[in-house]
Amino acid sequence: MSRQTFLQGALILMIAGIVTRIMGFIYRIVLTRLIGAEAMGLFQIVFPILGLALTLVTMGFPLAIAKLVAEAVAKRDADRIRRVMRISSACVLSAAALCMGLMYAFRHVVAQYWLTDPRAYPTYLAMIPVVGVIAVASLYRGYFQGIQDMSPTAWASILEQSVRIVSIWGLAAYFVRFSLAYAAMAAMIGMVLGELSGLLFLVWQQRRRARMAQIVPEPAYVRTSEPMRATVRAITQLSLPVTASRLIWSLMSAAEPILVLRALAAAGVPLKEATALYGAYSGMAIPLLVFPTVVTSSLATNLVPAVAEAQASGNVERIRHRLSQSITVTAMVSFPASIVFTFFAAPLTRAIYGDAGVGPMLAIMAPFVFLLCLQAPLTGILQGLNRAGTAMVNSIVGGLVRLGVILALATRPSLGILGVSIATALSFTLTAVLHLVAVVREVGFQMRTTSIVRIGIASAAMLAYMLAITFRKGPALPGSALLLAIVGGLLLYFALLCSLRVLTSRAIERVPKVGPWLAAVVRHLPFAI
């Protein structure tokens, strides 16, 4: 078995997340160009239902498995690991079978009352099997996280995306000739095949590198006498709050497409056009917007145990240091992303999706990317401080505000789908601010503003370079010029971060595989250390 340190685990998840996010963009680009925005809307309509089903099925068990297995490994308690996995597997598999059965039995009710466009019905039917596949895979992911081996889950994610991309090339390209409804269904079938391939890989990895004899080669001599009821209680104490939070959020997410399409209808937008607009917003603008969060989400995964350990030892200063680090990393990632998404939204979406109309939706939300990215690490800190309930309430408040603003703005013909973008920006801004206030109340605040100022200077220089490169190109900026501007701007940004000593060669050297080589390059930059 391979165990990783906190930093190694975070970097592995981060790199895998970036790779899979890029592959996800390729997937959506290919899919959008094959089936169009209207079919993408049909595909996206059923996604909130999938999120709700997975929340009910997994019930927070992956997080409980990760924590309890980690504790048992530390105590060399092989019996407890078996009990945790046995109970969790029984609960999740039973819930998955029941949920899939109900989803099929009430398929006509869902089609009539939930799916705002009847053409999404074939996609809904194709989605049902993926609930069971993801439910089983979540057990393995929690298990690997508990033994602090992030590599299998990272490779599984990459495999899933690879199979998904290959699948849509064949399936969606074939079914689009029949109808948009079947094209969207084919895309969902590709997702099923991708998730299944990832699950099979995790099963193989568990048998190869994570059997009980490998995890706990020398079990404790004293067998634990913990009754089954105590193990169930330990699992539910972790899983129930997480389930409640995700359930409420999934319900609000499931209500969003219904609310958006009805709001657009009230604004005088026909159903087909409204479906296409929602597909462009949720399937094109949002994936671009949340791309930078892959870094902060990986950071949040590792913040929970780190903060919990610091709190248990009474080391509040370390928690403040983690908060300061989180804000700095978030700024490094989000500032350049915000610049690109704000000032080059239209040419970027034209180059990626072939649709510049997505640009205004993205540009409205882009200035607030920093707060969007900051949500994940702040949530991780709150969970590590045993304030998961506070994080849940803040997220609910933000979600309710989003739904309310959608009703207020998207119904106006002058705004339409742009009102949805405004609502989303207000929602994650409010949630991040509430999270930050809650964290500061718990541990105080200690921030090195010099790092943020230096990141701001590097970002401003990046923007100046990009505007200079693209100044004479006009609004119809070609893709090659945009690529040159972005790549050159990011290289300049990275060089300035190193020269301004925001990034050091010692920190870069810790990156797996490429770190030592990249650190050697950085040492030759002016003023780099």
C-alpha positions in Angstrom: 0.0 0.0 0.0 1.2 3.5 -0.8 0.5 6.2 1.8 0.9 9.9 1.0 1.6 12.9 3.1 -0.8 15.8 3.4 1.0 17.8 0.7 1.4 14.8 -1.6 -2.2 13.9 -1.4 -3.3 17.4 -2.1 -1.0 17.8 -5.1 -2.1 14.4 -6.5 -5.8 15.3 -6.3 -5.0 18.8 -7.6 -3.1 17.6 -10.7 -5.7 14.9 -11.4 -8.5 17.4 -10.9 -6.9 19.8 -13.4 -6.4 17.0 -16.0 -9.9 15.7 -15.6 -11.3 19.3 -15.7 -9.5 19.9 -19.0 -10.7 16.6 -20.3 -14.2 17.6 -19.2 -13.9 20.7 -21.3 -12.9 18.7 -24.3 -15.8 16.4 -23.6 -18.3 19.3 -23.5 -16.7 21.0 -26.5 -17.0 17.8 -28.6 -20.5 17.2 -27.2 -21.7 20.8 -27.8 -20.4 20.8 -31.4 -22.0 17.4 -32.1 -25.5 17.9 -30.6 -25.8 21.7 -30.1 -26.9 23.9 -27.2 -30.5 22.8 -27.3 -29.6 19.1 -26.8 -27.1 20.2 -24.2 -30.1 21.8 -22.4 -31.9 18.5 -22.4 -28.8 16.8 -21.0 -28.5 19.4 -18.3 -32.2 19.3 -17.2 -31.8 15.8 -15.7 -28.6 16.5 -13.9 -30.2 18.0 -10.8 -32.2 14.8 -10.5 -29.0 12.8 -10.6 -27.5 15.0 -7.9 -30.5 14.5 -5.7 -30.6 10.7 -6.2 -26.8 10.4 -5.4 -27.3 12.5 -2.2 -30.0 10.1 -1.0 -28.1 7.0 -2.0 -24.6 7.8 -0.7 -25.9 9.6 2.4 -22.5 11.0 3.4 -21.0 7.5 3.8 -17.8 8.2 1.7 -16.8 11.0 4.2 -17.6 8.7 7.2 -15.7 5.9 5.7 -12.7 8.1 5.1 -12.5 9.3 8.6 -13.3 6.1 10.4 -11.0 4.0 8.3 -8.2 6.5 8.8 -8.7 6.2 12.6 -8.8 2.4 12.5 -5.7 2.2 10.4 -3.8 4.4 12.9 -4.9 2.0 15.7 -4.2 -1.1 13.5 -7.8 -2.1 14.1 -8.6 -4.4 11.1 -11.9 -5.5 12.7 -13.3 -2.0 12.8 -12.3 -1.4 9.1 -14.3 -4.5 8.1 -17.3 -3.4 10.2 -17.3 0.1 8.8 -17.1 -1.2 5.2 -19.7 -3.9 5.8 -22.2 -1.6 7.3 -21.6 1.2 4.8 -21.8 -1.2 1.8 -25.0 -2.7 3.0 -26.7 0.8 3.5 -25.4 2.3 0.3 -26.2 -0.7 -1.9 -29.7 -1.1 -0.5 -30.4 2.6 -0.9 -29.1 2.4 -4.5 -31.3 -0.5 -5.4 -34.4 1.1 -3.9 -33.7 4.5 -5.5 -33.2 3.0 -9.0 -36.3 1.0 -8.6 -38.4 4.0 -7.6 -36.9 6.2 -10.3 -38.0 3.6 -12.9 -41.4 2.9 -11.3 -42.3 6.6 -11.2 -40.7 7.5 -14.5 -43.9 8.8 -16.0 -44.6 11.0 -13.0 -41.2 12.5 -13.2 -41.6 13.1 -17.0 -45.0 14.8 -16.4 -44.3 17.0 -13.4 -40.5 17.4 -13.1 -39.0 17.4 -16.6 -39.8 20.8 -18.0 -39.1 19.6 -21.5 -40.6 16.2 -22.4 -37.7 15.5 -24.8 -35.4 15.0 -21.8 -37.3 11.7 -20.9 -34.9 9.3 -22.8 -31.9 11.0 -21.1 -33.6 10.4 -17.7 -34.1 6.7 -18.4 -30.4 6.4 -19.5 -29.4 8.1 -16.3 -30.9 5.6 -13.9 -28.1 3.0 -14.1 -25.4 5.6 -13.3 -26.8 6.0 -9.8 -25.8 2.5 -8.8 -22.4 2.7 -10.5 -21.5 5.9 -8.7 -22.9 4.7 -5.4 -20.6 1.6 -5.4 -17.6 3.7 -6.6 -18.1 6.2 -3.7 -17.5 3.3 -1.3 -14.1 2.6 -2.9 -13.2 6.3 -3.1 -13.9 6.8 0.7 -11.9 3.6 1.4 -8.8 4.8 -0.5 -9.1 8.3 1.0 -9.2 6.7 4.5 -6.0 4.8 3.9 -4.4 8.0 2.5 -3.8 6.6 -1.0 -5.1 9.1 -3.5 -3.5 7.7 -6.6 -6.3 5.1 -7.5 -9.1 7.7 -7.3 -7.0 10.2 -9.3 -6.3 7.6 -12.1 -9.9 6.4 -12.0 -11.2 10.0 -12.7 -8.9 10.3 -15.7 -10.0 6.9 -17.0 -13.7 7.9 -16.6 -13.2 11.1 -18.6 -11.3 9.2 -21.3 -14.0 6.6 -21.8 -16.7 9.3 -21.7 -15.0 11.3 -24.5 -14.5 8.3 -26.7 -18.1 7.2 -26.1 -19.7 10.4 -27.2 -17.6 10.5 -30.4 -19.3 7.3 -31.4 -22.7 7.4 -29.7 -23.8 11.0 -29.9 -22.5 11.4 -33.5 -24.7 8.4 -34.4 -27.9 9.2 -32.6 -27.9 12.9 -33.4 -29.2 12.0 -36.9 -32.4 10.7 -35.4 -33.3 13.5 -32.9 -31.9 15.8 -30.3 -33.6 13.8 -27.6 -31.7 10.7 -28.6 -28.5 12.6 -29.0 -28.8 13.8 -25.3 -29.6 10.2 -24.3 -26.4 9.0 -26.0 -24.4 11.5 -24.1 -25.8 10.1 -20.9 -25.0 6.6 -22.0 -21.4 7.7 -22.5 -21.4 9.0 -18.9 -22.6 5.6 -17.7 -19.8 3.8 -19.5 -17.2 6.2 -18.2 -18.3 5.8 -14.5 -18.4 2.0 -15.0 -14.8 2.0 -16.3 -13.7 4.0 -13.3 -15.5 1.6 -10.9 -13.8 -1.4 -12.4 -10.5 0.3 -12.1 -11.0 1.0 -8.4 -12.1 -2.6 -7.8 -8.9 -3.8 -9.5 -6.7 -1.4 -7.5 -8.3 -2.4 -4.2 -7.5 -6.0 -4.9 -4.0 -5.2 -6.1 -2.7 -2.7 -3.5 -5.3 -2.3 -0.7 -6.2 -5.6 0.7 -6.5 -5.8 4.5 -3.2 -7.6 4.9 -1.5 -4.7 3.1 -3.3 -2.0 4.9 -2.8 -3.4 8.4 0.1 -5.9 8.1 0.4 -6.2 11.8 -3.1 -5.9 13.5 -3.3 -4.9 17.1 -3.2 -8.0 19.4 -6.2 -6.9 21.4 -9.4 -7.3 19.5 -11.8 -4.4 19.8 -15.1 -5.1 21.6 -17.0 -2.3 19.9 -20.5 -3.5 19.3 -22.1 -3.1 15.9 -24.5 -0.5 17.2 -21.6 1.8 18.3 -20.1 1.5 14.8 -23.4 2.5 13.2 -23.7 5.4 15.6 -20.2 6.6 14.7 -21.0 6.4 11.0 -24.4 8.2 11.3 -22.9 11.0 13.4 -20.8 12.0 10.4 -23.0 11.0 7.5 -26.4 12.5 8.6 -25.3 16.2 8.8 -23.5 15.9 5.4 -26.6 14.2 3.9 -28.9 16.9 5.2 -26.7 19.6 3.8 -26.4 18.0 0.4 -30.1 17.0 0.3 -31.3 20.6 0.8 -28.8 21.9 -1.7 -29.7 19.2 -4.3 -33.4 20.1 -3.9 -32.6 23.7 -4.6 -30.4 22.7 -7.6 -33.2 20.4 -8.9 -35.6 23.4 -8.6 -33.3 25.7 -10.6 -34.0 24.4 -14.2 -37.7 24.4 -13.5 -37.5 27.9 -12.1 -35.3 29.2 -14.9 -37.4 27.8 -17.7 -40.6 29.2 -16.2 -39.0 32.5 -15.5 -37.8 32.8 -19.1 -41.2 31.8 -20.3 -42.6 34.6 -18.2 -40.1 36.9 -20.0 -41.6 35.8 -23.3 -38.9 33.3 -24.3 -40.2 30.2 -26.2 -39.6 26.8 -24.7 -37.0 25.7 -27.3 -35.0 28.9 -27.0 -35.3 28.8 -23.2 -33.9 25.3 -23.1 -31.0 26.3 -25.4 -30.3 29.3 -23.2 -30.2 27.2 -20.1 -28.0 24.7 -21.8 -25.6 27.4 -22.7 -25.6 28.8 -19.2 -25.3 25.6 -17.2 -23.4 23.5 -19.8 -21.0 26.0 -21.2 -20.7 29.2 -19.0 -20.7 27.4 -15.6 -18.1 24.7 -16.4 -15.7 27.5 -17.5 -16.5 29.6 -14.4 -15.8 26.7 -12.0 -12.7 25.4 -13.6 -10.3 27.2 -11.2 -12.2 25.6 -8.2 -10.4 22.3 -9.0 -7.4 23.6 -7.1 -9.3 24.9 -4.0 -11.5 21.9 -3.9 -8.5 19.6 -3.6 -7.1 21.9 -0.9 -10.4 21.7 1.0 -10.3 17.9 1.0 -7.1 17.9 2.9 -7.9 20.9 5.1 -10.6 19.0 7.0 -8.2 16.6 8.8 -5.5 19.2 9.1 -7.7 21.7 10.9 -9.3 19.0 13.0 -5.9 17.9 14.2 -4.8 21.5 15.0 -8.0 22.1 16.9 -7.6 19.0 18.9 -4.1 20.0 20.0 -5.3 23.6 20.7 -3.0 25.1 18.1 -5.2 28.0 16.9 -2.2 29.7 15.3 -1.8 26.8 12.9 -5.5 27.1 11.9 -5.0 30.8 11.2 -1.9 29.9 9.1 -4.0 27.4 7.1 -6.6 30.1 6.5 -4.0 32.6 5.4 -2.5 29.9 3.0 -6.0 29.1 1.6 -6.6 32.8 0.8 -3.2 33.2 -0.9 -3.6 30.0 -3.0 -7.1 31.0 -3.9 -5.9 34.5 -5.0 -3.1 33.0 -7.1 -5.6 30.8 -9.0 -8.6 33.0 -9.2 -7.1 36.4 -10.1 -5.8 35.4 -13.6 -8.9 33.3 -14.2 -11.1 36.3 -13.4 -9.1 38.5 -15.8 -9.5 36.1 -18.7 -13.2 35.4 -18.1 -14.1 39.0 -17.6 -12.2 40.7 -20.5 -12.1 37.9 -23.0 -15.4 36.1 -22.4 -16.9 36.4 -25.8 -13.8 35.4 -27.9 -13.0 32.6 -25.4 -16.5 31.0 -25.6 -16.5 31.5 -29.4 -13.1 29.7 -29.7 -14.2 26.9 -27.3 -17.9 26.4 -28.0 -18.3 28.2 -31.3 -20.9 30.4 -29.6 -19.9 34.0 -28.5 -23.4 34.4 -27.0 -22.2 32.5 -24.0 -19.7 35.3 -23.3 -22.0 37.8 -21.5 -23.3 35.1 -19.2 -19.7 34.3 -18.2 -18.5 37.9 -18.0 -21.2 38.8 -15.4 -20.0 36.2 -13.0 -16.3 36.3 -13.7 -15.3 39.3 -11.5 -16.4 37.2 -8.4 -14.3 34.1 -9.2 -12.1 34.7 -6.1 -15.1 34.3 -3.8 -16.4 31.3 -5.7 -13.0 29.6 -5.3 -12.7 30.6 -1.6 -16.0 28.7 -0.7 -14.4 25.3 -0.8 -11.4 25.9 1.6 -13.6 27.9 3.9 -16.1 25.0 4.0 -13.2 22.6 4.7 -12.0 24.7 7.6 -15.5 25.0 9.1 -16.0 21.2 8.9 -12.6 20.7 10.5 -13.8 23.0 13.3 -16.9 20.9 13.8 -19.0 23.7 12.3 -20.5 21.7 9.4 -23.9 23.0 10.4 -22.8 26.6 10.0 -21.5 25.8 6.5 -24.8 24.2 5.7 -26.9 27.1 6.8 -24.7 29.6 4.9 -25.0 27.5 1.7 -28.7 27.3 2.1 -29.0 31.1 2.5 -26.9 31.6 -0.6 -29.0 29.1 -2.6 -32.3 30.6 -1.5 -31.0 34.1 -2.5 -30.1 32.7 -5.9 -33.6 31.3 -6.5 -35.2 34.5 -5.3 -33.1 36.7 -7.5 -33.8 34.4 -10.5 -37.5 35.0 -10.0 -36.9 38.7 -9.7 -34.5 39.2 -12.6 -34.9 36.4 -15.2 -38.6 37.2 -15.7 -37.6 40.6 -17.1 -37.4 40.6 -20.9 -34.4 43.0 -20.7 -32.3 40.5 -18.7 -33.6 37.0 -19.3 -30.8 34.5 -18.9 -28.4 37.2 -17.8 -30.6 37.5 -14.7 -29.7 33.9 -13.8 -26.0 34.8 -14.1 -26.4 37.8 -11.8 -28.3 35.5 -9.3 -25.5 33.0 -9.3 -22.8 35.6 -8.7 -24.8 37.1 -5.8 -25.3 33.6 -4.4 -21.7 32.4 -4.2 -20.5 35.9 -3.1 -22.9 35.9 -0.1 -22.1 32.3 0.8 -18.3 33.0 0.8 -18.7 36.1 2.9 -20.8 34.3 5.4 -18.3 31.4 5.6 -15.4 33.9 6.1 -17.3 35.7 8.9 -17.9 32.3 10.6 -14.3 31.2 10.4 -13.0 34.6 11.7 -15.3 34.4 14.6 -13.9 30.9 15.5 -10.2 31.4 15.1 -9.6 35.1 14.3 -7.9 36.4 11.2 -4.2 36.9 10.4 -3.4 37.6 6.8 -0.2 38.6 5.1 -1.5 41.3 2.8 1.9 41.6 1.0 1.3 38.3 -0.8 -2.1 39.5 -2.0 -0.7 42.8 -3.2 2.1 41.1 -5.1 -0.5 38.7 -6.7 -2.5 41.7 -7.7 0.6 43.4 -9.3 1.3 40.2 -11.3 -2.3 40.0 -12.4 -2.4 43.6 -13.5 0.8 43.0 -15.6 -0.8 40.0 -17.1 -3.9 42.0 -18.1 -1.8 44.8 -19.6 0.1 42.3 -21.7 -3.0 40.6 -22.9 -4.7 43.9 -23.8 -1.6 45.0 -25.7 -1.5 41.8 -27.7 -5.2 41.9 -28.6 -5.6 45.7 -29.0 -5.6 45.8 -32.8 -7.6 42.6 -33.3 -11.0 44.2 -32.5 -14.1 42.3 -31.2 -13.6 39.5 -33.7 -10.5 38.2 -31.9 -9.2 35.1 -33.7 -8.6 31.9 -31.7 -4.8 31.9 -32.4 -4.4 35.5 -31.1 -6.4 34.6 -28.0 -4.3 31.6 -27.4 -1.1 33.6 -27.7 -2.5 36.2 -25.3 -3.5 33.7 -22.7 -0.4 31.5 -22.8 1.9 34.5 -22.8 0.0 36.2 -20.1 0.1 33.1 -17.9 3.8 32.7 -18.4 4.4 36.3 -17.5 2.1 35.9 -14.5 4.0 32.9 -13.3 7.4 34.5 -13.8 6.3 37.6 -11.8 5.0 35.4 -9.0 8.4 33.8 -8.7 10.3 37.1 -9.1 8.1 38.8 -6.4 8.7 35.8 -4.2 5.1 34.7 -3.9 6.2 31.3 -5.2 9.6 29.9 -4.2 11.7 27.2 -5.9 11.4 25.2 -2.6 7.6 25.2 -2.8 7.6 24.3 -6.5 10.1 21.5 -6.0 7.4 19.6 -4.0 5.2 19.1 -7.0 5.2 15.4 -8.0 7.3 14.4 -11.1 7.8 17.9 -12.7 8.6 19.8 -9.5 12.4 19.4 -9.4 12.7 20.3 -13.1 10.4 23.3 -12.8 12.2 24.5 -9.7 15.5 24.5 -11.6 14.0 26.7 -14.2 12.5 29.1 -11.6 15.9 29.5 -9.9 17.2 31.3 -13.0 14.5 33.9 -13.0 15.5 37.4 -11.7 15.1 37.7 -7.9 13.6 34.2 -7.6 14.5 32.1 -4.5 
